[in-house]
Amino acid sequence: MSNTLSLAIWLPIAFGLLLLIAGRQQNAGVTRWIALVGAVISFLVTLPLITDFDTSTAAMQFVEKAPWIERFNVFYHLGVDGISMWFVPLTAFITVIVVLAGWEVVEDRPHMYNGAFLILSGLMVGVFAALDGMLFYVFFEATLIPMYIIIGVWGGPRRVYAAFKFFLYTLAGSLLMLIALVYLYYKSGGSFDILTWHKLPLAATAQTLLFVAFFAAFAVKVPMFPVHTWLPDVHVEAPTGGSAVLAAIMLKLGCYGFLRFMLPIVPDASHEYAPIVITLSLIGVIYVGLVAMVQQDMKKLVAYSSIAHMGFVTLGFFIFNELGIAGGLVQMIAHGFVSGAMFLCIGVLYDRVHSREIASYGGVVNTMPKLAAFALLFSMANCGLPGTAGFVGEWMVILGAIEHSFLIGILAATALIFGAAYTLWMYKRVYFGDVANDDVRALNDINAREFLILAVLAVAVLWMGIQPKPFTDVMHVSVTELIKHVNISKLN
């Protein structure tokens, strides 16, 4: 039995706890190296998932199962399929980037800062790997704690308000999910096995109530319109690393929940209420795109951009064809690279000028040409430029939407226009033109560490844009199987 997934979960948590316990006695330099070594090893142990994954089967792979709470039939049950596999190495990869990004920047208790990120990384991997409902819930809720601390301790002036808003919004939705999990436990004769729940026949009323409960939990996490209002506040106040992880990975936990719980467990209710989800997704894509255009704060603009991109993902999932669901998954991974990179570019400027306001900049290309080049690539990817990661998923979702309904496809495609408008307008005002003020005149271009971080992300964005086949091949069989499953009624 492989223990790859256990290593991917518990290694970063162990390193994180080591930093919290022993970090206080060490100087900051030593703790940063411990964090980096922990993050890199945690990433390396996920590589067998990529190299040894069998793309010809929809069955769970790298499965581990051991009794946990035997009285209630709760198991420590892990496994990944084509839907979840890529998110494990992606989580570990983003954690390495975040540790490097905070290297010289975070001077206040760096051992606790890096420790929180490593623990968060392990917990998020646990969410993607859990095949037991109670284990999933524990990991899903536990991710709130390190992120709450990261925002509340290292965030901006209104960090406590933002941390509370983040915690309360996401916790309130999750409590309904807990009720749903307990109902399914009793309905299935005392099993928390998620794959058993996939086969469980359910009456129409039960499916509707379960749909509402799961939707409440996952829609807040995505976040979908109209429960999206916590995200811009949190992004603005969170430290750069917090924003990068939140956008790159944490928002994906909700999207993943749709595919692992809602569609296979309550397929009839999912079909019945799909028009509502599609409508909310389109409002998220179009309305939030318009809201992004009027933002004066760079982080807030990219935060609204994230909500619009997540609208694409949920739209793809609920049009029930392979292009839509696979496109949504590709978009989730691409958004992880692109939005993480966008927040890190903003973080580089903020570290130097201590302002996120677009009006504080202008002509940055004259003093920071290397950063301007990277930021242009990531901005283009955020717009969905062909050849970048941002294009592939959006294009697949639009094609899937047109296959489902021409009108929905056209409405979804307008998002590309809005995306180009707000992203490139922000880029123009920040980077182009004459040097706007003395702060910009005094800027120094990115150092070797910052160059390395942005270069690695640039390679990922271009590689996924030019060669998306490794990603789509992994998903193909699992997505096909999921669509087959969702199209079979479970009404009893």
C-alpha positions in Angstrom: 0.0 0.0 0.0 1.4 3.4 -1.0 1.8 6.0 1.7 2.5 8.9 -0.8 -0.7 10.8 0.3 0.0 10.4 4.0 3.5 11.8 3.4 2.1 14.7 1.4 -0.3 15.5 4.3 1.8 15.0 7.4 5.3 16.0 6.3 4.4 19.7 5.9 2.4 19.6 9.1 5.3 18.0 11.0 7.7 20.7 9.7 5.2 23.4 10.6 4.8 22.1 14.1 8.7 21.9 14.4 8.9 25.5 13.4 6.2 26.5 16.0 7.9 24.6 18.8 11.6 25.0 18.1 11.5 28.2 15.9 11.5 30.6 18.8 15.0 29.4 20.0 16.5 29.8 16.5 17.4 32.9 14.6 15.1 34.0 11.7 17.6 32.8 9.0 17.6 29.2 10.4 13.8 29.0 10.6 13.5 30.2 7.0 15.8 27.5 5.8 13.9 24.9 7.9 10.7 26.1 6.3 12.1 26.0 2.8 13.6 22.5 3.3 10.2 21.3 4.7 8.3 22.9 1.8 10.6 21.4 -0.9 10.6 17.9 0.6 6.8 18.1 0.9 6.6 19.0 -2.8 9.1 16.2 -3.9 7.0 13.5 -2.1 4.0 14.5 -4.3 5.9 13.8 -7.6 5.1 10.1 -7.6 1.5 11.1 -8.0 2.4 12.6 -11.4 4.9 10.0 -12.6 3.0 6.9 -11.4 -0.6 7.9 -12.1 -2.5 5.6 -14.3 -4.6 7.7 -16.7 -6.5 4.8 -18.1 -8.8 4.2 -15.1 -11.3 6.2 -13.1 -10.7 4.2 -10.0 -9.1 5.8 -6.9 -5.3 5.4 -6.8 -2.7 5.7 -4.1 -5.4 4.4 -1.7 -4.7 4.2 2.1 -7.3 2.9 4.5 -7.0 2.4 8.3 -9.6 2.4 11.1 -9.8 5.8 12.9 -13.0 6.1 15.1 -14.2 2.5 14.9 -17.3 2.9 16.9 -18.8 5.2 14.2 -17.2 3.5 11.3 -14.9 6.4 10.5 -11.8 5.5 8.5 -8.6 7.3 7.7 -9.3 6.7 4.0 -7.3 8.5 1.3 -7.1 8.3 -2.4 -6.9 10.4 -5.6 -8.5 10.1 -9.0 -8.1 12.3 -12.2 -10.3 15.0 -10.6 -8.2 15.5 -7.5 -4.7 14.4 -8.4 -3.2 17.6 -9.8 -4.3 19.6 -6.7 -1.9 17.7 -4.4 1.3 18.7 -6.2 -0.1 22.2 -6.9 -0.7 22.8 -3.2 2.8 21.7 -2.3 4.3 23.8 -5.2 2.5 27.0 -4.2 3.7 26.5 -0.6 7.4 26.5 -1.8 6.7 29.7 -3.7 5.0 31.4 -0.6 7.9 30.4 1.7 10.4 32.0 -0.8 8.2 35.0 -1.3 8.2 35.9 2.4 11.9 35.3 2.8 13.2 38.8 3.5 9.8 40.5 3.8 8.3 38.9 6.9 10.4 40.0 9.9 7.7 39.6 12.6 7.9 36.0 13.9 8.9 34.3 10.6 8.9 30.9 12.3 5.2 31.2 13.1 4.4 32.6 9.7 6.1 29.8 7.8 4.8 27.2 10.3 1.2 28.3 9.7 1.6 28.0 5.9 3.2 24.5 6.1 0.4 23.2 8.4 -2.2 24.8 6.1 -0.6 23.1 3.1 -0.9 19.6 4.7 -4.5 20.2 5.7 -5.5 21.4 2.2 -3.8 18.2 0.7 -6.0 16.3 3.2 -9.1 17.9 1.8 -8.3 16.8 -1.8 -7.2 13.3 -0.7 -10.0 12.4 1.9 -12.4 9.6 0.9 -14.1 9.5 4.3 -16.8 12.1 4.9 -15.8 12.8 8.4 -12.1 13.0 7.6 -13.0 15.4 4.7 -15.0 17.6 7.1 -12.1 17.7 9.7 -9.6 18.7 7.1 -12.0 21.1 5.4 -12.7 23.0 8.7 -9.1 22.7 10.0 -7.8 24.8 7.1 -9.7 27.8 8.5 -7.5 27.9 11.6 -4.0 28.6 10.1 -5.5 31.0 7.5 -7.4 32.9 10.2 -4.1 33.3 12.1 -2.2 34.3 9.0 -4.7 37.1 8.1 -5.2 38.2 11.8 -1.5 38.4 12.7 0.4 39.4 9.6 -2.4 41.2 7.7 -3.1 44.9 7.1 -4.7 47.6 9.3 -8.2 46.0 9.3 -6.9 42.4 9.6 -8.9 41.4 12.6 -12.2 42.4 10.9 -11.2 40.5 7.7 -10.1 37.4 9.6 -13.5 37.3 11.5 -15.4 37.8 8.3 -13.5 35.0 6.6 -14.0 32.6 9.5 -17.7 33.3 10.1 -18.8 33.2 6.5 -17.0 29.9 5.8 -17.9 28.3 9.1 -21.6 29.1 8.8 -21.8 27.4 5.4 -19.9 24.4 6.6 -22.3 23.6 9.6 -25.1 22.8 7.1 -22.7 20.4 5.4 -22.0 18.6 8.7 -25.8 18.0 9.0 -25.8 16.6 5.5 -22.9 14.3 6.2 -24.6 12.9 9.4 -27.8 12.3 7.4 -25.9 10.4 4.7 -24.2 8.4 7.4 -27.5 7.1 8.8 -29.1 6.7 5.4 -26.2 4.5 4.2 -26.5 2.3 7.2 -23.6 3.7 9.2 -20.9 4.5 6.6 -18.9 7.7 6.1 -17.4 6.3 2.8 -17.9 9.0 0.1 -17.8 6.4 -2.7 -20.6 4.5 -1.0 -22.6 7.7 -0.8 -22.1 8.1 -4.6 -24.2 4.9 -5.1 -26.8 5.6 -2.4 -30.4 6.0 -3.8 -32.1 9.1 -2.4 -35.7 10.5 -2.6 -36.3 13.9 -4.4 -36.9 15.8 -1.2 -33.8 14.4 0.5 -31.7 15.3 -2.6 -33.0 18.9 -2.6 -32.2 19.4 1.1 -28.8 17.8 0.7 -28.1 20.0 -2.4 -29.0 23.1 -0.4 -26.7 22.0 2.5 -23.7 21.2 0.3 -24.3 24.3 -1.9 -24.2 26.5 1.2 -20.9 25.1 2.3 -19.1 25.1 -1.1 -20.6 28.3 -2.7 -19.3 30.4 0.2 -15.8 28.8 -0.2 -15.6 29.3 -4.0 -17.0 32.1 -3.4 -20.0 32.5 -5.7 -22.3 35.5 -6.1 -24.0 36.7 -3.8 -21.9 35.2 -0.9 -18.6 36.6 -2.4 -18.3 39.7 -0.3 -15.9 38.3 2.2 -13.2 37.7 -0.4 -12.1 41.2 -1.4 -11.9 42.3 2.2 -9.8 39.3 3.1 -7.5 39.7 0.1 -6.9 43.3 0.8 -5.9 42.7 4.4 -4.1 39.4 4.0 -0.3 39.3 3.6 1.0 38.6 0.1 1.6 34.9 0.8 -1.9 34.6 2.4 -3.5 36.1 -0.7 -1.5 33.8 -3.0 -2.5 30.7 -1.1 -6.1 31.8 -0.7 -6.5 32.5 -4.5 -4.4 29.6 -5.7 -5.7 26.8 -3.5 -8.3 27.6 -0.8 -10.9 28.8 -3.3 -10.5 25.5 -5.1 -11.7 23.5 -2.0 -15.3 24.7 -2.6 -15.1 23.9 -6.4 -13.7 20.5 -5.6 -16.6 19.9 -3.2 -19.1 20.4 -6.0 -17.5 17.5 -8.0 -16.8 15.1 -5.1 -20.1 15.6 -3.2 -22.9 17.5 -5.0 -22.9 16.1 -8.5 -22.4 12.4 -7.7 -24.4 12.2 -4.5 -27.5 14.3 -5.5 -27.4 14.1 -9.4 -31.2 14.7 -9.8 -31.2 17.8 -7.6 -28.1 19.0 -9.4 -29.8 18.7 -12.8 -33.0 20.4 -11.4 -31.2 23.4 -9.9 -28.5 23.7 -12.5 -30.2 26.7 -14.1 -30.0 28.6 -10.8 -26.2 27.8 -10.4 -25.6 28.7 -14.1 -27.4 32.0 -13.6 -25.4 32.8 -10.4 -22.2 31.8 -12.2 -23.0 34.2 -15.1 -23.8 37.0 -12.8 -20.5 36.3 -11.0 -18.6 36.4 -14.3 -20.3 39.5 -15.7 -21.3 41.7 -12.8 -18.2 41.0 -10.7 -16.1 41.7 -13.9 -17.8 45.2 -14.1 -17.2 45.7 -10.3 -13.5 44.9 -10.9 -13.2 47.7 -13.4 -13.9 50.5 -10.9 -11.5 49.3 -8.2 -8.7 51.6 -7.2 -6.8 49.0 -5.1 -4.8 46.5 -7.1 -5.4 43.7 -4.7 -9.1 44.3 -4.6 -9.2 44.3 -8.4 -7.4 40.9 -8.6 -9.7 39.6 -5.9 -12.8 40.5 -7.9 -11.0 39.0 -10.9 -10.7 35.7 -8.9 -14.4 35.7 -8.2 -15.1 36.1 -11.9 -12.7 33.3 -12.9 -14.3 31.0 -10.3 -17.7 31.8 -11.9 -16.3 30.1 -15.0 -15.4 27.0 -13.0 -18.9 26.6 -11.5 -20.5 27.4 -14.9 -18.4 24.6 -16.5 -19.4 22.1 -13.8 -23.2 22.6 -14.1 -23.5 22.4 -17.9 -22.9 18.6 -17.5 -20.7 17.9 -20.5 -17.1 16.8 -20.6 -15.7 20.1 -22.1 -17.4 22.1 -19.3 -16.3 19.9 -16.4 -12.7 19.3 -17.7 -12.5 23.0 -18.6 -13.5 24.0 -15.1 -10.8 21.7 -13.6 -8.1 23.1 -16.0 -9.3 26.6 -15.1 -8.9 25.8 -11.4 -5.2 24.7 -11.9 -4.4 27.6 -14.2 -6.0 30.1 -11.9 -3.7 28.7 -9.2 -0.6 29.7 -11.1 -1.9 33.0 -12.6 -3.6 34.5 -9.6 -0.8 33.5 -7.3 1.6 35.2 -9.6 -0.5 38.4 -9.9 -0.7 38.7 -6.1 3.1 38.2 -5.8 3.8 40.9 -8.4 1.5 43.3 -6.4 3.4 42.2 -3.2 6.7 43.1 -4.8 5.5 46.7 -5.4 3.8 46.9 -1.9 7.0 45.8 -0.2 8.8 48.8 -1.7 6.2 51.5 -1.7 3.7 50.3 1.0 0.7 51.2 -1.1 -1.7 49.1 -3.2 -3.5 52.1 -4.7 -3.2 52.2 -8.5 -2.9 56.0 -8.2 0.4 55.6 -6.2 2.1 54.2 -9.3 2.8 55.0 -12.9 5.8 54.5 -15.2 7.1 51.5 -13.1 8.4 50.0 -16.4 11.1 52.7 -16.4 12.5 51.7 -13.0 11.5 48.0 -12.8 11.7 46.6 -16.4 12.1 42.9 -15.2 9.0 43.1 -12.9 7.1 44.9 -15.7 7.8 42.0 -18.1 6.7 39.3 -15.7 3.6 41.3 -14.7 2.7 41.7 -18.4 2.8 38.0 -19.0 0.7 37.3 -15.9 -1.8 40.0 -16.9 -2.1 38.6 -20.4 -2.7 35.1 -18.8 -5.4 36.6 -16.6 -7.1 38.0 -19.7 -7.0 34.5 -21.3 -4.4 35.1 -23.9 -3.9 32.0 -26.2 -0.6 30.3 -25.3 -1.0 30.9 -21.6 -2.6 28.8 -18.9 -5.5 31.3 -18.5 -6.7 30.5 -22.0 -7.1 26.7 -22.0 -9.8 26.3 -19.2 -11.8 29.4 -20.2 -11.9 28.3 -23.9 -13.0 24.7 -22.9 -15.8 26.1 -20.7 -17.0 28.5 -23.4 -17.0 25.6 -26.0 -18.9 23.4 -23.5 -21.3 26.2 -22.7 -22.1 26.8 -26.4 -22.7 23.0 -26.8 -25.2 23.3 -23.9 -26.8 26.7 -25.0 -25.5 29.2 -27.5 -26.8 32.1 -25.3 -25.0 30.9 -22.2 -21.8 30.5 -24.3 -22.0 34.1 -25.6 -22.7 35.5 -22.1 -19.7 33.5 -20.7 -17.5 34.8 -23.5 -18.1 38.4 -22.6 -16.1 37.7 -19.5 -12.9 37.6 -21.6 -13.7 41.1 -22.8 -14.2 42.4 -19.2 -11.1 40.5 -18.1 -9.0 42.1 -20.7 -10.5 45.5 -19.9 -9.9 45.6 -16.1 -6.5 43.7 -16.2 -4.9 45.7 -19.0 -6.2 49.0 -17.7 -4.7 48.4 -14.3 -1.4 47.3 -16.0 -1.4 50.5 -18.2 -1.9 52.8 -15.2 0.7 51.1 -13.0 3.5 50.3 -15.4 3.2 52.5 -18.5 3.8 56.2 -19.0 6.3 58.5 -17.5 7.6 58.1 -13.9 4.7 59.4 -11.8 6.4 60.3 -8.5 9.5 60.1 -6.4 8.5 56.7 -4.9 8.4 55.1 -8.4 11.7 56.9 -9.3 13.4 55.4 -6.3 12.3 51.8 -7.0 14.9 49.0 -7.5 14.1 46.2 -9.8 13.4 42.6 -8.5 16.3 40.8 -6.9 17.5 37.2 -7.7 15.0 35.6 -5.2 12.0 37.5 -6.6 13.2 36.8 -10.2 13.4 33.1 -9.4 9.9 32.9 -8.0 8.3 34.8 -10.9 10.4 32.9 -13.5 9.2 29.5 -12.1 5.6 30.7 -12.2 6.1 32.1 -15.7 7.3 28.7 -16.9 4.3 27.0 -15.3 1.9 29.5 -17.0 3.5 29.1 -20.4 3.9 25.3 -20.1 0.3 24.7 -19.2 -0.8 27.1 -22.0 1.3 25.5 -24.7 1.1 21.9 -23.5 -2.2 21.3 -21.5 -2.3 17.6 -22.6 -0.7 16.2 -19.4 -3.4 17.9 -17.3 -6.4 17.0 -19.5 -5.2 13.3 -20.0 -5.2 12.8 -16.2 -8.8 14.1 -15.9 -10.3 12.6 -19.0 -11.4 9.1 -17.8 -12.6 10.4 -14.3 -14.6 13.2 -15.9 -16.2 10.9 -18.4 -17.1 8.5 -15.6 -18.5 11.3 -13.5 -20.8 12.6 -16.3 -22.1 9.0 -16.8 -22.8 8.8 -13.1 -24.5 12.2 -12.9 -26.8 11.3 -15.8 -28.2 8.3 -14.0 -31.2 9.0 -11.7 -30.8 8.0 -8.1 -34.5 8.6 -7.1 -35.8 5.7 -5.0 
